[in-house]
């Protein structure tokens, strides 16, 4: 099956074609460039899938929350993609089959695509191929894509660079709210969730978060992150969480921030590809207006990231 056929079948939501494309992405196949070129027209800067990142310390219930969200979005008739980038996650078996065995509630649903992404030792915890896997799932017609990440260090900040909306999960008694403040996580959270809210200390965790959020300076038109209490294992609070995510998405669209975030995402992707291609030939690309212009075209689907990276390399590399 050639690239064109694969992309066409993936666009119709055929699970095997979607899985094959993500494998090509993850394995850095020589076919990766034509795949990205074929996918580019299917990407929209202000439309397509709502990309939601879930992050938090190990043990807060990210995997359970992800599964509960999948069920909630499916009840709305939405096609859902899941990228699990966490080796400690119950989803993660290193293969699609392993994932499906672990997500039995959704194992037979053809409208749910679940994939593990190996971290490959990447410092931030996210697989290097994750941005391109997002493109595949978006092209496959997913209405929502959930990214669950390694809950350590830089990963929490990195997921925000890939997501339209970022959920930061904390649990009672773990000191997560304080740790989040120390790590700068409060700055990237769009919705905060106190999971396992039936445990002692849940109200204190809500108060800690509320007090910390109150210290931030928000303008009249800024989004102020809400706090949602959940017991994901029983589905409690998930409906409210879905509603808050929808409100955030509406705000992103109405304020123009959705396109801004996606252009920033494309900018990071193009820069990473270009820097990998030329490595030591030139330094930092920050502040280069040529990169900004190319990122805008990639976000709009007018250009694929590899062609954009080639153009950038040609523009900045010494002759």
C-alpha positions in Angstrom: 0.0 0.0 0.0 1.5 3.4 -1.0 1.5 6.5 1.1 -1.5 8.0 -0.8 -3.6 5.0 -0.1 -2.6 4.9 3.5 -3.5 8.5 4.1 -6.8 8.1 2.3 -7.7 5.1 4.4 -6.6 6.7 7.6 -8.7 9.8 6.7 -11.7 7.4 6.6 -10.8 6.3 10.1 -9.5 2.8 9.2 -7.7 1.6 12.4 -5.0 -0.4 10.6 -4.1 2.5 8.3 -3.9 4.9 11.3 -1.7 2.4 13.2 0.5 1.9 10.2 1.0 5.7 9.7 1.9 6.2 13.4 4.4 3.3 13.1 6.0 5.1 10.1 6.2 8.2 12.2 7.6 6.6 15.3 10.2 4.6 13.4 11.4 7.6 11.4 10.6 5.7 8.2 12.0 7.0 4.9 8.3 7.4 4.0 7.9 10.0 6.7 8.4 13.0 4.5 5.8 12.0 1.9 3.4 11.0 4.7 3.7 14.5 6.3 3.3 16.1 2.9 0.1 14.1 2.2 -1.3 14.9 5.6 -0.6 18.7 5.5 -3.7 19.7 3.5 -5.8 17.8 6.1 -4.6 20.0 9.0 -6.4 23.2 10.0 -4.9 25.9 12.3 -8.2 26.7 13.9 -10.2 23.5 13.4 -9.7 19.8 13.7 -9.2 17.8 16.9 -9.3 19.4 20.3 -5.9 18.3 21.7 -6.0 17.8 25.5 -2.9 17.1 27.6 -3.1 15.3 31.0 -0.3 15.7 33.3 0.5 15.2 37.0 2.6 13.2 39.4 2.6 9.4 39.3 -0.3 8.0 41.3 -2.7 10.9 40.8 -4.9 8.8 38.5 -4.0 10.1 35.0 -4.7 6.8 33.3 -8.0 6.4 35.1 -9.0 9.9 34.2 -8.0 9.4 30.6 -10.2 6.3 30.3 -13.1 8.1 32.0 -12.7 11.1 29.6 -12.7 8.7 26.6 -16.0 7.3 27.8 -17.5 10.7 28.3 -16.4 12.0 24.8 -17.7 8.8 23.2 -21.1 9.2 24.8 -21.2 12.5 22.9 -20.5 10.6 19.7 -17.0 11.9 19.3 -14.1 10.0 17.7 -11.3 9.9 20.2 -7.5 9.4 19.9 -5.2 8.6 22.9 -1.4 8.9 22.9 -0.1 7.4 26.1 3.5 8.5 26.7 3.9 7.1 30.1 5.7 3.8 30.8 4.1 3.6 34.2 0.6 3.8 32.7 -1.7 0.8 32.8 -2.3 1.5 29.1 1.2 1.1 28.0 2.3 -2.3 26.7 4.6 -1.1 23.9 2.1 -2.1 21.2 -1.4 -1.3 20.1 -2.7 -4.7 21.2 -1.2 -4.2 24.7 -3.0 -0.9 25.0 -6.3 -2.3 24.0 -6.0 -5.1 26.5 -5.5 -2.6 29.2 -8.3 -0.3 28.1 -11.0 -3.0 28.0 -13.8 -0.5 28.3 -12.9 0.9 24.9 -11.2 -2.2 23.3 -13.9 -3.0 20.8 -14.8 0.6 19.9 -13.7 1.4 16.3 -14.1 5.1 17.0 -11.3 5.0 19.6 -7.6 5.0 18.6 -5.1 4.2 21.4 -1.3 4.2 20.9 1.7 4.1 23.2 4.6 6.3 22.3 8.0 5.2 23.6 9.8 8.0 25.3 13.1 6.9 23.7 15.0 8.6 26.6 13.7 12.0 25.6 14.4 14.4 28.5 10.9 16.0 28.5 9.2 12.6 28.7 7.3 13.0 25.4 8.2 11.0 22.4 9.9 13.0 19.7 7.4 11.7 17.2 4.3 12.9 19.3 3.6 16.1 17.2 3.6 14.1 14.0 1.4 11.3 15.6 -1.0 14.1 16.5 -1.2 15.0 12.8 -2.1 11.5 11.9 -4.9 11.3 14.5 -6.2 14.7 13.4 -6.3 13.6 9.8 -8.1 10.4 10.9 -11.0 12.5 11.9 -10.5 12.4 15.7 -12.6 15.1 17.4 -10.6 14.9 20.6 -7.0 13.7 21.1 -5.8 13.0 24.7 -2.1 13.0 25.5 -1.1 11.3 28.7 2.5 12.0 29.7 5.3 10.9 32.0 4.6 12.8 35.2 8.1 14.0 36.0 10.1 17.2 35.5 9.9 19.0 32.2 7.1 16.7 30.9 4.3 18.8 32.4 5.5 21.9 30.7 6.2 20.1 27.4 2.7 18.7 27.2 1.3 22.3 27.3 3.3 23.1 24.2 1.6 20.3 22.3 -1.9 20.7 23.7 -4.8 23.1 23.1 -5.9 22.5 26.7 -3.8 21.2 29.5 -5.3 19.4 32.5 -3.1 19.3 35.6 -4.1 16.6 38.0 -3.3 16.5 41.7 -4.4 14.2 44.5 -5.1 14.8 48.2 -2.2 14.4 50.6 0.5 14.3 48.0 1.6 17.9 48.3 1.0 18.2 44.5 -0.3 21.7 44.6 2.8 22.9 46.3 5.1 20.9 44.0 3.2 22.3 41.0 3.8 25.8 42.2 7.5 25.1 42.6 7.8 23.5 39.2 6.0 26.3 37.4 3.1 23.9 36.5 0.5 26.4 37.5 1.5 28.5 34.6 0.6 25.8 32.0 -2.6 24.5 33.5 -5.9 25.4 31.8 -8.0 23.2 34.0 -7.0 21.9 37.4 -8.4 18.6 38.7 -8.3 17.3 42.3 -8.8 13.6 41.6 -9.6 11.0 44.3 -11.7 13.7 45.9 -13.4 11.2 48.2 -10.1 11.0 50.2 -9.1 13.0 53.3 -7.4 16.3 52.3 -9.3 16.8 49.1 -10.8 20.1 50.3 -7.4 21.3 51.4 -6.0 20.5 48.0 -8.7 22.6 46.4 -8.0 25.5 48.8 -4.3 25.3 48.1 -4.9 25.5 44.4 -7.4 28.2 44.7 -5.0 30.3 46.8 -2.2 29.8 44.3 -4.3 30.7 41.3 -5.5 33.8 43.1 -1.9 35.1 43.3 -1.7 35.1 39.5 -2.3 38.3 37.6 -5.2 37.7 35.1 -6.5 40.4 32.7 -10.3 40.9 32.2 -10.2 38.8 28.9 -7.8 36.1 30.2 -8.9 32.5 30.9 -8.9 31.8 34.6 -8.3 28.1 35.3 -11.2 26.4 37.0 -10.8 23.6 39.6 -12.7 20.4 39.2 -13.0 17.7 41.9 -13.3 14.2 40.5 -13.3 10.5 41.5 -12.3 9.2 38.1 -12.6 5.6 39.1 -16.3 6.1 39.6 -16.8 8.7 36.9 -17.7 11.4 39.4 -17.0 14.9 38.2 -16.0 13.8 34.7 -19.1 15.5 33.2 -18.1 18.8 34.7 -14.5 18.3 33.5 -15.7 17.8 30.0 -17.9 20.9 30.2 -14.9 23.0 31.5 -12.8 21.7 28.6 -15.5 22.7 26.1 -15.6 26.2 27.7 -11.9 26.5 27.4 -12.0 25.4 23.7 -14.7 28.0 23.1 -12.6 30.7 24.7 -9.5 29.7 22.6 -11.5 29.9 19.4 -13.3 33.2 20.4 -10.1 34.9 21.5 -7.9 33.8 18.6 -5.6 31.9 21.0 -6.3 28.6 19.4 -4.5 29.6 16.2 -1.8 31.2 18.2 -1.2 28.0 20.2 -1.1 25.9 17.0 1.2 28.2 15.2 3.5 28.0 18.2 3.2 24.2 18.1 4.1 24.2 14.4 6.9 26.6 15.1 8.5 24.3 17.7 8.1 21.3 15.3 9.7 23.0 12.3 12.5 24.3 14.5 13.2 20.8 15.9 13.3 19.2 12.5 15.5 21.9 11.1 17.9 21.8 14.0 18.1 18.0 13.7 18.9 18.3 10.0 21.7 20.7 10.3 22.8 20.3 14.0 25.9 22.3 14.4 25.7 24.3 11.2 23.9 27.1 12.9 22.7 28.1 16.3 19.4 29.0 17.9 16.4 29.9 15.7 14.6 32.0 18.2 13.7 35.4 16.9 14.1 34.4 13.2 11.1 35.8 11.4 11.5 33.3 8.6 10.7 30.6 11.0 7.6 32.4 12.2 6.4 32.8 8.6 6.9 29.2 7.8 5.2 28.1 11.1 2.1 30.0 10.1 2.0 28.2 6.7 2.4 24.8 8.4 -0.3 25.6 10.9 -2.7 26.5 8.1 -2.0 23.2 6.2 -0.4 25.1 3.3 3.0 23.5 3.9 4.2 20.3 5.6 6.8 20.6 8.4 9.5 18.8 6.5 9.3 21.0 3.4 9.2 24.1 5.8 12.3 22.8 7.6 14.1 22.3 4.2 13.2 25.9 3.2 14.5 27.2 6.6 17.7 25.2 6.3 18.3 26.6 2.8 17.6 30.1 4.0 19.9 30.1 7.0 22.7 27.6 6.1 25.9 29.1 4.9 26.4 28.7 1.1 
